[in-house]
Amino acid sequence: MKDNNTSVPSVKAGESTATRLVRGLNRHVLEIILLFLIVIVSLTSPYFLTAGNLLNILRNVSMTGIIAFGMTFVIIAGEIDLSVGSTVGLSGVIVALITRELSEKGMSVTNACIAGISVSLISCALLGLFNGLLRTKFKMPSFIITLGMLNLLYGLAAVLSDGFPITKLPEWYSWFGAGTLFDIIPVPALFLLAVFIITAVVIRYTRFGRSVYATGGNPESARLSGINVNFVKIIVMIVVQVCSAIAGILLSSQVMSGTFNFGRGWEMTAISAVIIGGASLSGGSGKIWGTFLGLIFLGVISNAMTLNGVDDYVQYIVQGALIIGAVLINSIQSKRRKG
Amino acid sequence: MSILEVKGLTKIFPGTVALNDVSVSFESGRVHALVGKNGSGKSTMLKILSGSQKATSGSFYLDGEEMHFSSTADAFSKGIATVYQELSLVPGLSVTENIFLGRMPKKRGIIDYRRARKEARELLEELDIDIDADLPVSGLSMWQRQMVEIAKAMSFNPRVLQLDEPTSSLARHEVESLFKIVRSLREKDVIVIYVSHKLQELWEIADTCTVIRDGEFIGRVEMESTTRAGLVSMMFGDVQIQERPKDLMVSDEVVLSVRNLTRKGKFTDVSFDLHRGEVLGIAGMLGSGRTELLKSVFGADPFNSGKIFFAGREMHSPSLIRMKKLGMALTPEDRKHEGLILEDSVASNLCYASLRELSPNGFMKKGKEREFVDRQVEALQIKVASPRVSVGSLSGGNQQKVVVGNWLNTHPTVMFFDEPSRGIDVNAKQQIFRIMWDQSRKGVASIMVSTELEELFEVCQRILIMRDGRLIGEAYPEELTVNSLYAMCMGEGEPPRPVGSGGKVKTERQN
């Protein structure tokens, strides 16, 4: 597994405290930048550091964050999934569509909605399986498969919903996306926390986690060590799709409608968070904690710009520049490591 | 009539002298073989002459003019063309486009396909190569590609043509066609430099033979006045064989049995037995099918027919994961690309093959993992400040030990070592061999493959000889000299007996 420590040379005896300090700072560069950012933003806007605003940030990053954690697996395994944004829309549409159809056939709305949620999760898992099989059986690049799926699923969601939001959903459904715990903590943030803990534990403490790093680090070495590389790839493709389905359900619940164009462009945010968090697109490295920092980073910047009345489109510019900047820092660091 | 003179050519890499003051000359109208074992420096010489490397000192002259190359393109334009073993053709382009790659004839700035095709056709015809110039290269067989490669080189009208192992991937009748073309080049007054490790073909194709050993020029001889034995002893000199420990025992018990195993195009009808505690060597040149054989037995690659008996039963369609579970291990030939995950830590790399044992319920047992890591770091004397540093930062020898340790952690009963000593220093080599003997004392059976045949003498109790994908026989190290073994691998002479017919080891046990 990739530890912080593996990314820097070993500690050599007789090294000065200063060099060790520099190395420590280097290792936590993202944390430091984030801290700076928070200080600066809180100076520009007094409202920033209020509990309400912080919870607001958390709510805003929750749904893309769930996808980003799943995406971390995919990227560590050396793959990519560009279709997740469309899955978000599709999964909401499936929930709402099944709820409407079944309740019109006489089922209670509650049962119909539960059926809808189940079908949504299962079908998205099958989509991941499909992507994974195309990847492993036919050796197609996941970039191309999921680029196709990005459009395919978007179109499918639009066709299924006739292009209109489907709003027949039971009242309790709104709890997932809009509810709060103790009247303060947003429920999506709880989902985010749960997914964070599960993925962090899996990646750090399980055999599967190790296999994911090995698969992305060097698939041939992993295969010759007896790791089932294809199995790993299929599973990560399923994981990210299920994460996207959960995000889609939360979003449809927040708005109380299944709408096909929900989640448009979320793949960008999710992938950005993973990359800013230090993962390499060539696979083999990345951390859930890093992705979490990347996520907060993006959330804080977006929030700060909104608070300061920065134009929406400018936010796109900043987000794009951030990704390039993050990758640039990573490249420089790894170049220096290799000497 | 032209002449290529090499004077005092020296190439020093950090830590090693690849070529030491080599002087030799090659005249036109003849085919000059250039031979030497792996790492002798012949490839380095080829690379310097082709402009892809610069000499540390010394110079070479073509028809009296001193040559200075800053690139391979330079060498081509000055009249030295080189065809490498790894072909450099672009599969998606046609034969014509490949021949004139980067210098297609143009008319008013636009590529003149008509002229290109015509010139390509003329060139192929002149060389007596029967290949359609319009075909895409991806549809051609290996030897046809080789021909296109030669045609491409000849389109530069070179005075010198260097061929690096041109027959290594060709079948016998294809070799004939190649030779026909090489001979026709001789008529065209070209200086042909021909690198090969297939000794027997040198008498068919070459006029002279230049031998390099350990970077030194050993001699240049006329083929017609040279015997095979003479050439072999020039190539290998006197080889010192280290003593093998005396206490190694081979049991009668067969732990692995391979019968009539065939993988099309790689190896054919291979049968052998491996005994408990035995260290078995497979001797063969590059491309003889040794690596492919090990991988197929290990379940990492498929095979077409034949049977494998392991752990007391026949393995129907063995998979790597199952073979590993039953106690088989393989340290691959190319440790950087097949054996290690370079950016990961030493600790992780020592545990990848034993992940299942380290996580019986899916969760990694950290304590046990540390135990596994420490055990190997200590037992194999892996020199590392901390097991958490990345394995890519280690020396070759230590990396190889990590590969071995990764597999020892699976507690194998049969271990395959594919080129375990490649690119590591003498000390590390000895340590790796000692590890193999230690395993043998514990009853682990090993198969070792090495291009450095003298290592097999040092390490193994029995040696199988592989040539062109077939096991042609076996021998005990005591019965052979290194030179005769090299000669057998290169197609000269027959082994003492067929595989599996020797009884010496067994009688030793019975007494």
Chai-1 contact restraints between the chains, C-beta under 6 A:
chainA,res_idxA,chainB,res_idxB,connection_type,confidence,min_distance_angstrom,max_distance_angstrom,comment,restraint_id
A,M1,B,S348,contact,1.0,0.0,6.0,A-B,restraint_1
A,N5,B,R388,contact,1.0,0.0,6.0,A-B,restraint_2
A,T6,B,S345,contact,1.0,0.0,6.0,A-B,restraint_3
A,T6,B,S390,contact,1.0,0.0,6.0,A-B,restraint_4
A,S10,B,A385,contact,1.0,0.0,6.0,A-B,restraint_5
A,S10,B,S386,contact,1.0,0.0,6.0,A-B,restraint_6
A,S10,B,V389,contact,1.0,0.0,6.0,A-B,restraint_7
A,Y205,B,F363,contact,1.0,0.0,6.0,A-B,restraint_8
A,Y205,B,M364,contact,1.0,0.0,6.0,A-B,restraint_9
A,T206,B,G362,contact,1.0,0.0,6.0,A-B,restraint_10
A,T206,B,F363,contact,1.0,0.0,6.0,A-B,restraint_11
A,R207,B,L355,contact,1.0,0.0,6.0,A-B,restraint_12
A,R207,B,S359,contact,1.0,0.0,6.0,A-B,restraint_13
A,R207,B,G362,contact,1.0,0.0,6.0,A-B,restraint_14
A,R210,B,L355,contact,1.0,0.0,6.0,A-B,restraint_15
A,A214,B,I341,contact,1.0,0.0,6.0,A-B,restraint_16
A,A214,B,Y352,contact,1.0,0.0,6.0,A-B,restraint_17
A,G217,B,I341,contact,1.0,0.0,6.0,A-B,restraint_18
A,G217,B,D344,contact,1.0,0.0,6.0,A-B,restraint_19
A,N218,B,I341,contact,1.0,0.0,6.0,A-B,restraint_20
A,E220,B,E338,contact,1.0,0.0,6.0,A-B,restraint_21
A,S221,B,E338,contact,1.0,0.0,6.0,A-B,restraint_22
A,S221,B,G339,contact,1.0,0.0,6.0,A-B,restraint_23
A,S221,B,L340,contact,1.0,0.0,6.0,A-B,restraint_24
A,S221,B,I341,contact,1.0,0.0,6.0,A-B,restraint_25
A,L224,B,A300,contact,1.0,0.0,6.0,A-B,restraint_26
A,L224,B,P332,contact,1.0,0.0,6.0,A-B,restraint_27
A,L224,B,E338,contact,1.0,0.0,6.0,A-B,restraint_28
A,S225,B,Y352,contact,1.0,0.0,6.0,A-B,restraint_29
A,S225,B,A353,contact,1.0,0.0,6.0,A-B,restraint_30
A,G226,B,L320,contact,1.0,0.0,6.0,A-B,restraint_31
A,G226,B,I321,contact,1.0,0.0,6.0,A-B,restraint_32
A,G226,B,K324,contact,1.0,0.0,6.0,A-B,restraint_33
A,G226,B,A353,contact,1.0,0.0,6.0,A-B,restraint_34
A,G284,B,E343,contact,1.0,0.0,6.0,A-B,restraint_35
